[in-house]
Amino acid sequence: MATTRRIAAATAMGLSGALLAACSGAGGTGGGSGSHSINVLMVNNPQMVDLQKLTADHFTKSTGIKVNFTVLPENDVRDKISQDFASQAGQYDIATVSNYEAPIYAKNKWLSPLTDRAKGDVGFDQGDILPAIQQSLTADGQIYAEPFYGESSFLMYRKDVFAAKNLTMPEHPTWTQVADLAAKADGAQPGMKGVCLRGQPGWGEVMAPVTTVVNTMGGTWFDKDWTPKVDSPEFTKAVQFYVDLVRSHGEAGAPQAGFTECLNDMTQGKVAMWYDATSAAGALEAAGSPVAGKIGYVPAPVERTKSSGWLYTWAWGLQKASQHQDDAWKFISWASGKGYENLVGQQLGWSRVPAGKRTSTYANPQYVAAARAFATATKDALTAVDPLNPGVQARPAPGIQFVTIPEFTDLGTRVSQQISAAIAGKTSVADALKNGQSRAEAVADKHRGH
């Protein structure tokens, strides 16, 4: 999802490492030289930059396996992964897939199951993976990807601003309370708005937080029988609430604001609250941040559900057609393992650990000390999520801030464009969702009876 992925957009990266031609041979050997070599295709975010820096001196040095990285922006990497994995060309052994793609790719038989490999690798400790993360990467009882890092969502607020205005943030706020607090915090400092909420079009931008609001206010994209509910009273109420809140007390330029823009606004003191990814906390609390130590973190706001945070992970998927399965697993187990987290902490600093995937991370005193402002809140968010039951009714497919079906990228993007237009005042919520309902009907027709 666009979150840490949007941080990535600000991290200019090009192609790193030469892309090898299809390797020959078996048993993990490839290339004309006979040396062990694998090709990894991944998204260009800061955590992957760190991975590249550490691979040659640590993984390759200890295993003899050379790793050739191809690193691309998110949209580009998704296209390239789907092309190579769909054709089973085997050009890339490993690719970064999210918990959205993993079950879909597994169903299409594009990924190698990893359950047996993980169980046979005692040092990997599959049982240490956070249950919700593991579940989101599992299909038909088999694990199909191993996480590199994970995130949920929570509400961030300026403790000092709230204290100055005599405002109290509840330990478990409702959206009704958040709207009231946003109105009271609006203008607390010159130019400060009450809240930042994404308005930028995209299934992974505005649609992510909006869908969590829909879930907790009783709505859903589809009911268990694939009946579309995009223009239902519950869905409409949630979207109208979101649009009204951001229009009344949200950030300037909201229709174009995504994760990065809200991060900048929060960092620069332009907003008093922000609902978004748990991964944002690392940047807010980083050395040199003008708001470090001033931010409080509470669970994602709710209405009718006990929790409402989303779930997202970038994970390592092994292409079924890869001729280097054993070597590929060695890399995956290293990059997703506890040892790699410790390496990052020792070499680059504990605040840069790709967290959000392992229980042990939150028992590591060095990590907890470095991330003390948000570590507990992040763990609580990740352990509270339920991708199979995120709302008040049964669903036909898993997913919290998305529906895990191939058509959702287009459906979610189309509906998000209409919601962004409503935030801009160019259309009504009713018209936006009427348009979305017709698109959802077309999607539902493909799935009914299957």
C-alpha positions as CSV (number, residue, x, y, z in Angstrom):
1,M,0.0,0.0,0.0
2,A,1.0,3.5,-0.5
3,T,2.5,4.4,2.8
4,T,6.1,3.4,3.4
5,R,5.7,2.9,-0.3
6,R,5.0,6.6,-0.6
7,I,8.1,7.4,1.4
8,A,9.7,5.4,-1.4
9,A,8.4,7.9,-3.9
10,A,10.7,10.5,-2.3
11,T,13.6,8.1,-2.5
12,A,15.1,8.4,-5.9
13,M,16.5,5.1,-7.0
14,G,17.2,3.5,-10.3
15,L,18.2,0.1,-11.4
16,S,20.7,-1.5,-9.1
17,G,22.8,-4.3,-10.3
18,A,22.9,-5.8,-13.8
19,L,20.0,-8.0,-14.8
20,L,21.2,-11.4,-15.7
21,A,20.0,-13.3,-18.6
22,A,17.9,-16.4,-17.8
23,C,20.2,-18.7,-15.8
24,S,20.9,-22.2,-16.8
25,G,21.6,-25.3,-14.8
26,A,19.9,-26.5,-11.6
27,G,20.6,-26.9,-7.9
28,G,21.0,-23.2,-7.4
29,T,23.8,-22.7,-9.9
30,G,23.4,-20.3,-12.7
31,G,25.3,-18.4,-15.4
32,G,28.1,-19.5,-17.5
33,S,30.6,-19.3,-14.6
34,G,28.7,-21.9,-12.5
35,S,28.6,-19.6,-9.5
36,H,25.5,-19.4,-7.4
37,S,23.4,-16.5,-8.4
38,I,19.7,-15.3,-8.0
39,N,17.7,-12.4,-9.4
40,V,15.5,-10.4,-7.1
41,L,12.9,-7.9,-8.3
42,M,11.8,-5.4,-5.6
43,V,10.1,-2.1,-4.8
44,N,12.3,1.0,-4.4
45,N,11.8,1.9,-0.8
46,P,14.3,2.8,2.0
47,Q,14.2,-0.6,3.6
48,M,15.2,-2.2,0.4
49,V,18.0,0.3,0.0
50,D,19.4,-0.8,3.3
51,L,19.0,-4.5,2.2
52,Q,21.1,-3.8,-0.9
53,K,23.8,-2.2,1.1
54,L,24.1,-5.2,3.4
55,T,23.6,-8.2,1.1
56,A,27.1,-8.5,-0.5
57,D,29.1,-8.2,2.7
58,H,26.8,-10.4,4.8
59,F,24.5,-12.8,2.8
60,T,26.8,-13.3,-0.2
61,K,29.9,-13.5,1.9
62,S,28.5,-16.2,4.1
63,T,26.6,-18.3,1.4
64,G,28.5,-17.6,-1.8
65,I,25.2,-16.7,-3.5
66,K,25.4,-13.5,-5.6
67,V,22.1,-11.5,-5.6
68,N,21.3,-9.4,-8.6
69,F,18.8,-6.7,-7.7
70,T,16.3,-5.0,-10.0
71,V,14.7,-2.1,-8.1
72,L,11.7,-0.1,-9.5
73,P,9.0,2.2,-8.4
74,E,5.9,0.6,-7.1
75,N,3.6,0.8,-10.1
76,D,6.4,-0.3,-12.4
77,V,7.5,-3.2,-10.2
78,R,4.0,-4.5,-9.9
79,D,3.6,-4.5,-13.7
80,K,7.0,-6.2,-14.2
81,I,6.3,-8.8,-11.5
82,S,2.9,-9.7,-12.8
83,Q,4.3,-10.1,-16.4
84,D,7.2,-12.3,-15.4
85,F,5.3,-14.4,-12.9
86,A,2.2,-14.8,-15.0
87,S,4.3,-16.1,-17.9
88,Q,6.4,-18.1,-15.5
89,A,9.4,-16.9,-17.5
90,G,11.7,-17.5,-14.5
91,Q,13.7,-14.4,-15.2
92,Y,13.3,-13.4,-11.6
93,D,13.6,-15.9,-8.8
94,I,12.2,-13.7,-6.1
95,A,10.0,-10.6,-6.1
96,T,8.4,-8.4,-3.5
97,V,4.7,-9.1,-3.3
98,S,2.1,-7.7,-0.8
99,N,-0.6,-9.4,1.1
100,Y,-2.9,-8.3,-1.7
101,E,-1.0,-10.1,-4.5
102,A,0.2,-13.2,-2.6
103,P,-3.2,-15.1,-2.4
104,I,-4.0,-14.2,-6.0
105,Y,-0.7,-15.3,-7.3
106,A,-0.9,-18.5,-5.2
107,K,-4.3,-19.3,-6.7
108,N,-2.8,-18.8,-10.2
109,K,0.1,-21.2,-9.2
110,W,2.7,-18.5,-9.9
111,L,4.4,-18.9,-6.5
112,S,6.2,-21.8,-4.8
113,P,4.7,-22.8,-1.4
114,L,7.1,-22.1,1.4
115,T,5.5,-24.0,4.3
116,D,7.8,-27.0,4.2
117,R,10.9,-25.0,3.7
118,A,10.0,-22.7,6.6
119,K,9.3,-25.7,8.9
120,G,12.5,-27.3,7.9
121,D,14.6,-24.2,8.6
122,V,14.8,-24.2,12.4
123,G,16.7,-20.9,12.5
124,F,14.0,-19.1,10.6
125,D,11.3,-19.6,13.3
126,Q,8.1,-19.3,11.4
127,G,6.2,-19.3,14.7
128,D,7.6,-15.9,15.5
129,I,5.8,-14.3,12.6
130,L,2.9,-12.2,13.7
131,P,-0.3,-14.3,13.2
132,A,-2.2,-11.7,11.1
133,I,0.8,-11.2,8.8
134,Q,1.3,-14.9,8.3
135,Q,-2.5,-15.4,7.7
136,S,-2.5,-12.7,5.1
137,L,0.3,-14.5,3.1
138,T,-1.4,-17.9,3.4
139,A,-3.7,-19.6,0.9
140,D,-5.3,-23.0,1.2
141,G,-3.2,-23.8,4.2
142,Q,0.1,-23.0,2.5
143,I,2.4,-20.1,3.2
144,Y,3.3,-18.4,-0.1
145,A,5.4,-15.5,0.9
146,E,7.5,-14.4,3.9
147,P,7.3,-10.8,5.2
148,F,10.0,-8.2,5.0
149,Y,8.1,-5.7,7.1
150,G,4.5,-5.0,8.0
151,E,2.2,-2.2,9.0
152,S,-1.2,-1.3,10.3
153,S,-2.8,2.1,10.8
154,F,-3.3,4.3,13.9
155,L,-4.1,7.9,14.9
156,M,-1.3,10.3,15.5
157,Y,-1.8,13.6,17.3
158,R,0.2,16.5,18.7
159,K,0.3,16.0,22.5
160,D,1.6,19.5,23.1
161,V,-1.2,21.1,21.0
162,F,-3.8,19.1,22.8
163,A,-2.4,20.1,26.2
164,A,-2.4,23.8,25.2
165,K,-6.0,23.6,24.1
166,N,-7.1,21.5,27.1
167,L,-8.1,18.6,24.8
168,T,-8.0,15.0,25.8
169,M,-7.4,12.2,23.3
170,P,-9.3,9.0,24.4
171,E,-7.3,5.8,24.7
172,H,-9.6,4.2,22.1
173,P,-11.2,7.0,20.1
174,T,-14.3,6.8,18.0
175,W,-14.6,8.6,14.7
176,T,-17.3,10.8,16.2
177,Q,-14.8,11.9,18.9
178,V,-12.1,12.5,16.3
179,A,-14.3,14.8,14.3
180,D,-15.1,16.8,17.5
181,L,-11.4,17.0,18.3
182,A,-10.5,18.1,14.8
183,A,-13.0,21.0,15.0
184,K,-11.5,22.1,18.4
185,A,-7.9,21.7,17.3
186,D,-8.5,23.5,14.0
187,G,-6.5,26.8,14.2
188,A,-4.8,25.8,17.5
189,Q,-1.6,27.3,15.9
190,P,-1.4,29.7,13.0
191,G,-2.2,27.9,9.8
192,M,-2.8,24.5,11.6
193,K,-5.7,22.3,10.5
194,G,-7.5,19.8,12.7
195,V,-6.6,16.6,10.9
196,C,-4.9,15.2,7.8
197,L,-6.7,12.5,5.9
198,R,-5.6,11.2,2.5
199,G,-7.6,12.6,-0.5
200,Q,-5.3,11.6,-3.4
201,P,-6.9,9.1,-5.8
202,G,-5.7,5.5,-5.8
203,W,-6.8,2.2,-4.4
204,G,-3.8,2.3,-2.0
205,E,-4.2,6.1,-1.3
206,V,-7.5,7.6,-0.3
207,M,-9.3,4.3,-0.7
208,A,-7.2,2.6,2.1
209,P,-8.3,4.9,5.0
210,V,-11.8,5.3,3.6
211,T,-12.4,1.6,3.5
212,T,-11.4,1.2,7.2
213,V,-14.0,3.9,8.0
214,V,-16.5,2.0,5.9
215,N,-15.8,-1.2,7.7
216,T,-16.2,0.2,11.2
217,M,-19.3,2.1,10.3
218,G,-21.0,-1.1,9.1
219,G,-20.4,-1.0,5.4
220,T,-18.6,-3.4,3.0
221,W,-17.8,-3.5,-0.7
222,F,-19.6,-6.8,-1.2
223,D,-21.7,-9.0,1.1
224,K,-21.0,-12.7,1.4
225,D,-23.0,-13.5,-1.7
226,W,-21.2,-10.9,-3.8
227,T,-24.0,-8.4,-3.7
228,P,-22.3,-4.9,-4.2
229,K,-22.9,-2.5,-1.3
230,V,-21.1,0.6,-2.5
231,D,-24.2,2.8,-2.5
232,S,-25.6,1.2,0.7
233,P,-26.6,3.5,3.6
234,E,-23.7,2.3,5.7
235,F,-21.1,2.8,2.9
236,T,-22.6,6.2,2.0
237,K,-22.6,7.3,5.7
238,A,-18.9,6.5,6.1
239,V,-17.8,8.2,2.9
240,Q,-19.9,11.2,3.6
241,F,-18.4,11.4,7.1
242,Y,-14.9,11.2,5.7
243,V,-15.5,13.8,2.9
244,D,-17.2,16.2,5.3
245,L,-14.4,15.9,7.9
246,V,-11.6,16.5,5.5
247,R,-13.4,19.3,3.8
248,S,-14.2,21.0,7.1
249,H,-11.1,20.5,9.1
250,G,-8.6,18.8,6.8
251,E,-5.3,19.8,5.2
252,A,-4.9,22.3,2.4
253,G,-4.9,20.6,-1.0
254,A,-6.6,17.5,0.3
255,P,-7.7,16.1,-3.1
256,Q,-4.0,15.8,-4.0
257,A,-2.7,14.7,-0.5
258,G,-1.5,11.2,0.0
259,F,0.8,9.6,2.6
260,T,3.8,11.7,1.7
261,E,1.9,15.0,1.8
262,C,0.3,14.2,5.1
263,L,3.7,13.2,6.5
264,N,5.1,16.5,5.5
265,D,2.1,18.4,7.0
266,M,2.4,16.6,10.3
267,T,6.2,17.1,10.4
268,Q,5.9,20.8,9.6
269,G,3.2,21.5,12.2
270,K,0.4,22.1,9.7
271,V,-2.0,19.6,11.2
272,A,-2.9,18.5,14.8
273,M,-3.9,14.9,14.0
274,W,-3.2,12.3,11.3
275,Y,-4.8,8.9,10.6
276,D,-2.5,6.7,8.6
277,A,0.1,3.9,8.5
278,T,2.0,2.9,11.6
279,S,5.2,3.1,9.5
280,A,4.9,6.9,9.5
281,A,6.0,7.0,13.2
282,G,9.6,6.2,12.3
283,A,9.9,9.3,10.2
284,L,8.1,11.5,12.7
285,E,10.3,10.4,15.6
286,A,13.6,10.4,13.5
287,A,16.5,12.4,14.7
288,G,16.1,16.0,13.4
289,S,12.3,15.8,13.1
290,P,10.8,19.0,14.6
291,V,7.9,17.0,16.1
292,A,10.0,14.1,17.6
293,G,8.7,13.5,21.1
294,K,5.6,15.6,20.6
295,I,3.4,12.9,19.0
296,G,1.0,10.6,20.7
297,Y,-0.3,7.3,19.1
298,V,-3.7,5.7,19.7
299,P,-5.6,2.9,17.9
300,A,-7.4,3.5,14.6
301,P,-10.8,5.2,15.4
302,V,-13.8,2.9,15.5
303,E,-17.6,3.1,15.6
304,R,-19.2,-0.4,15.4
305,T,-16.1,-2.6,15.5
306,K,-13.5,-3.3,18.2
307,S,-10.7,-2.3,15.9
308,S,-10.3,-0.8,12.4
309,G,-6.6,-0.6,11.5
310,W,-5.5,-1.9,8.1
311,L,-2.9,-4.6,7.4
312,Y,-0.2,-4.4,4.8
313,T,3.1,-6.1,4.2
314,W,5.8,-6.3,1.6
315,A,6.9,-9.9,1.4
316,W,9.2,-12.2,-0.5
317,G,7.6,-14.5,-3.1
318,L,9.4,-17.3,-4.8
319,Q,8.5,-17.8,-8.5
320,K,7.4,-21.3,-9.1
321,A,9.4,-21.4,-12.4
322,S,12.6,-20.4,-10.7
323,Q,15.5,-22.9,-11.3
324,H,17.2,-21.8,-8.1
325,Q,14.7,-22.7,-5.5
326,D,17.2,-23.7,-2.8
327,D,19.3,-20.6,-3.1
328,A,16.2,-18.4,-3.3
329,W,14.9,-19.8,-0.1
330,K,18.3,-19.1,1.6
331,F,17.9,-15.4,0.6
332,I,14.3,-15.2,1.8
333,S,15.0,-16.8,5.1
334,W,17.9,-14.4,5.6
335,A,16.1,-11.2,4.6
336,S,12.9,-12.2,6.5
337,G,14.8,-13.5,9.6
338,K,15.5,-12.3,13.1
339,G,19.2,-12.3,12.3
340,Y,18.7,-9.7,9.5
341,E,16.8,-7.4,11.9
342,N,19.7,-7.6,14.4
343,L,22.1,-6.9,11.6
344,V,20.3,-3.7,10.6
345,G,20.1,-2.6,14.2
346,Q,23.8,-3.1,14.7
347,Q,25.0,-1.7,11.4
348,L,22.5,1.0,10.6
349,G,20.6,1.8,13.8
350,W,17.6,0.2,15.5
351,S,15.1,2.7,14.2
352,R,15.8,1.4,10.7
353,V,14.8,-2.2,11.5
354,P,12.2,-3.5,9.0
355,A,9.7,-4.2,11.8
356,G,6.1,-5.1,12.0
357,K,6.4,-8.8,11.2
358,R,7.9,-10.7,14.2
359,T,6.8,-11.0,17.8
360,S,10.4,-11.0,19.0
361,T,11.0,-7.6,17.5
362,Y,8.8,-6.1,20.2
363,A,10.7,-8.0,23.0
364,N,14.1,-6.8,21.8
365,P,15.1,-4.1,24.3
366,Q,17.4,-2.3,21.8
367,Y,14.6,-2.0,19.3
368,V,12.0,-1.0,21.9
369,A,14.3,1.6,23.3
370,A,14.8,3.2,19.8
371,A,11.1,3.0,19.0
372,R,9.7,3.5,22.4
373,A,7.3,6.3,21.3
374,F,5.4,4.0,18.9
375,A,6.6,0.4,19.3
376,T,3.8,-0.8,21.6
377,A,1.1,1.1,19.7
378,T,2.4,-0.5,16.4
379,K,2.4,-4.0,17.9
380,D,-1.1,-3.5,19.4
381,A,-2.4,-2.4,16.0
382,L,-0.9,-5.4,14.2
383,T,-2.2,-7.9,16.7
384,A,-5.7,-6.4,16.7
385,V,-6.3,-6.7,12.9
386,D,-8.5,-9.5,11.4
387,P,-8.3,-9.6,7.6
388,L,-11.0,-12.3,7.5
389,N,-13.5,-10.3,9.6
390,P,-12.8,-6.6,9.4
391,G,-16.4,-5.4,9.6
392,V,-19.8,-6.3,11.0
393,Q,-20.8,-8.8,8.3
394,A,-19.4,-11.8,6.5
395,R,-17.3,-11.1,3.4
396,P,-16.8,-13.1,0.2
397,A,-13.0,-12.5,0.1
398,P,-10.4,-11.5,2.7
399,G,-8.9,-8.0,3.1
400,I,-9.3,-5.0,5.3
401,Q,-8.4,-1.9,3.2
402,F,-8.9,-3.8,0.0
403,V,-10.8,-6.8,-1.4
404,T,-8.4,-9.6,-2.4
405,I,-9.6,-10.1,-5.9
406,P,-7.8,-9.2,-9.1
407,E,-10.4,-6.7,-10.2
408,F,-10.0,-4.5,-7.0
409,T,-7.1,-2.5,-8.3
410,D,-9.3,-1.1,-11.1
411,L,-12.5,-0.9,-9.1
412,G,-10.8,0.7,-6.1
413,T,-9.0,3.2,-8.3
414,R,-12.1,4.2,-10.2
415,V,-14.1,4.7,-7.0
416,S,-11.2,6.6,-5.4
417,Q,-11.2,9.0,-8.2
418,Q,-14.9,9.8,-7.6
419,I,-14.3,10.2,-3.8
420,S,-11.4,12.5,-4.5
421,A,-13.6,14.6,-6.7
422,A,-16.2,14.8,-3.9
423,I,-13.5,16.0,-1.5
424,A,-12.7,18.7,-4.2
425,G,-16.3,19.6,-4.3
426,K,-16.7,18.6,-7.9
427,T,-19.3,15.9,-7.3
428,S,-21.6,14.6,-4.5
429,V,-20.9,11.5,-2.5
430,A,-24.2,10.1,-3.7
431,D,-23.2,10.5,-7.3
432,A,-19.7,9.2,-6.6
433,L,-21.0,6.0,-5.0
434,K,-23.8,5.5,-7.6
435,N,-21.0,5.4,-10.2
436,G,-19.0,3.0,-8.0
437,Q,-22.0,0.7,-7.5
438,S,-22.4,0.1,-11.2
439,R,-18.7,-0.8,-11.5
440,A,-19.0,-3.1,-8.5
441,E,-21.9,-4.8,-10.1
442,A,-19.8,-5.7,-13.1
443,V,-17.1,-7.2,-10.8
444,A,-19.7,-9.1,-8.8
445,D,-21.1,-10.7,-12.0
446,K,-17.7,-12.4,-12.5
447,H,-17.6,-13.9,-9.1
448,R,-21.2,-15.0,-8.4
449,G,-21.4,-18.8,-8.4
450,H,-17.7,-19.4,-8.3
